[in-house]
């Protein structure tokens, strides 16, 4: 295969790739794709009360509209990474954008909660490849010494999307209907798909040696789904206790079998050399902190602001937009800092900022001022920018050549799995607090007891973030690539 025929499947393809298309064109496609996919994951959050009113859903059930998307996203990520390494980034990205658009259309037209959740599952399947493939594209397009800065710019779309989502969703709910929260993605997906089809190279160097571990994939998918369902229904009433326990046990057993399979299979689902890297393992452990700090407030804050503190959808969205602005300002700076200092110190600072921001909401309630809601979001935005950038650079720089799809998939899967678990667990904690206060199926507006249930979830999130200092210390102190750290 000639140099001009290559596309960015791995960092080693960068020079060949740059002969066909500008790295900044690829960066633009990656940013737009990531922004759209993650916006869809969070814009629905602020619409949950409106959806609940329209479809007659309880507060303790609404989280399934979010969790279904995250489960589908999580389940399909391993296949997406394998396909990107084997078939190339372009066809995987184009197919994912098309599937994402179809899922968005189903959600926009959904007359029932069942159809809405089904559409969210299709959306999640489509979005599953967008995040890892966009990271692969950016990593391949830029050399290691510029990669942190490029990923910092990409991070603006990847992180501003979930934080800005409630703002966009709130405005659409306020001035249109909740259906448009999903309908807006249809033309966006079509535009990005058309541009990517024109600009991304058609051919790619492919890794045809690896085989897909279907058994490992089934074990991981089954274990992940069962575990999330068991956590999500911890205080639910839709499952008999015996069935609930059986699902939880099945999840643990399946995940344990997957771990055994991953260590012993000839062709494991994730490249073994990626998971054997101690720095990558530290980054994946720290990704749990990142997910709690990102996804927890994305779910908790919109519901609390509207259901307990009495804010409308538009005002809720505008209040949460502050976090998106903080991320947008800090992300490029964070990328440059990591290029100069390495990932460790920025990650440690990010963890401290996240712990502070979560703890700052420990007494949030109907009496709280707007400033009490806003300033922790600024701190959280700075912390997320530093931490996510450090984690992304660590994993992708240290992934072996030709295995960037596997590295990106492991990172995305860890983020989504821990995010789904975080939302389910925090929702269960809130539901437990509401149940103990006798506030199930009642109006929560102005209730101090209801606020305390949400506050407990923020305290738990802050404690988890604080423990992130331990794995952060084990991140690389300087920029390293797969070849440099072995030499």
Secondary structure, DSSP 4 states (H G I P E B T S, - for coil): --GGG---SSGGGHHHHHTTS-HHHHHHHHHHHHHHHHHHHHHTGGGHHHHHHHHT--HHHHHHHHHHHHHHHHHHHHHHHHHHHHH-HHHHHHHHHHHHHHHHHHHHH--SHHHHHHHHHHHHHHHHHHHHHHHHHHHHHS-HHHHHHHHHHHHHHHHHHHHHHHHHHHHHHHHS-THHHHHHHHHHHHHHHHHHHHHS-S------S----HHHHHHHHHHHHHHHHHHHTTT-SSS-HHHHHHHHHHHHHHHHHHHHHHHH-TT-SS-HHHHT-HHHHHHHHHHHHHHHHHHHHHHHHHHHHHHTS---HHHHHHHHHHHHHHHHHHHHHHHHHHHHH-HHHHHHHHHHHHHHHHHHTTT-STT--HHHHHHHHHHHHHHHHHHHHHHHHHHHHHSPTT-HHHHHHHHHHHHHHHHHHHHHHHHHHHHHHHHHTT-TTS--TT-HHHHHHHHHHHHHHHHHHHHHHHHHHTS-SS---TTTTT-
